[in-house]
Structures are given as structure tokens and as C-alpha cells.
Amino acid sequence: MTEMLLVHTTFANEDDAARVARVLVDERLIACANILPGARSLYRWEGEVKDEREVVVLMKTRKQD
């Protein structure tokens, strides 16, 4: 049985997310991508707390041996 993997990542904007997702789908590296705009991320970077808008992307693929 093939195991399904779910990859969760973020991008700075929808255009970047769509561009990467399209390449991965075209290359058959993922089956599909769900682009979810409107995320707000708070994180520490280089000693500062950042508060940024991001786009969440969920990508579905299968486990390769």
C-alpha cells in the first residue's frame, strides 16, 4: 500500500505559493496543493518577534522508498 504524505508549509504571498505548487504538480511530485490565504504568523526571528501575513499551502504526495 502507498502511504500518503501531507506537507504543510507557508509562503509570503499567493503568487509564490501558486508558482511553486504548479511546478510540483507539473513535475508529478505532488498530487495537489491547497492554497489557503489569510494566515497570520507570529514567530521569533533574529531576536525579534515578527507578526506577518502568510499563505498556508497543504501539498499531498506519496511516500517514496
C-alpha positions as CSV (number, residue, x, y, z in Angstrom):
1,M,0.0,0.0,0.0
2,T,1.2,3.5,-0.8
3,E,1.4,5.9,2.1
4,M,0.1,9.4,1.6
5,L,2.1,12.3,2.9
6,L,0.8,15.8,3.7
7,V,3.3,18.6,3.5
8,H,2.4,21.8,5.3
9,T,4.3,25.0,4.6
10,T,3.9,28.7,4.2
11,F,4.8,31.4,1.6
12,A,4.9,35.1,1.8
13,N,2.2,35.6,-0.9
14,E,-0.3,33.7,-3.1
15,D,1.7,34.2,-6.3
16,D,4.8,32.5,-4.9
17,A,2.7,29.7,-3.5
18,A,0.9,29.1,-6.8
19,R,4.1,29.2,-8.8
20,V,5.8,26.5,-6.7
21,A,2.6,24.4,-6.5
22,R,2.2,24.4,-10.2
23,V,5.7,23.3,-10.8
24,L,5.4,20.5,-8.3
25,V,2.1,19.3,-9.8
26,D,3.5,19.6,-13.4
27,E,6.5,17.5,-12.3
28,R,4.2,15.0,-10.7
29,L,6.0,15.4,-7.3
30,I,2.7,16.2,-5.6
31,A,-0.9,15.2,-6.5
32,C,-2.4,18.6,-5.5
33,A,-1.9,21.7,-3.4
34,N,-4.4,23.7,-1.3
35,I,-3.5,27.3,-1.1
36,L,-5.1,29.0,2.0
37,P,-4.6,32.8,2.1
38,G,-5.0,34.9,5.2
39,A,-2.8,33.3,7.7
40,R,-1.1,35.4,10.4
41,S,2.1,34.1,11.7
42,L,3.9,35.2,14.9
43,Y,7.4,33.9,15.4
44,R,10.8,34.8,16.7
45,W,13.5,35.7,14.1
46,E,16.9,37.1,14.8
47,G,16.0,38.2,18.4
48,E,12.7,39.9,17.4
49,V,9.1,38.8,17.4
50,K,7.7,39.0,13.9
51,D,4.0,39.4,13.0
52,E,3.5,38.6,9.3
53,R,0.7,37.7,6.9
54,E,1.4,34.5,5.0
55,V,-0.2,31.9,2.8
56,V,-0.6,28.4,4.1
57,V,-0.1,25.6,1.5
58,L,-1.1,22.0,2.0
59,M,0.5,19.6,-0.5
60,K,-0.4,15.9,-1.0
61,T,2.1,13.4,-2.2
62,R,3.1,9.8,-1.6
63,K,5.9,8.3,0.3
64,Q,8.8,7.2,-1.9
65,D,11.0,4.3,-0.8
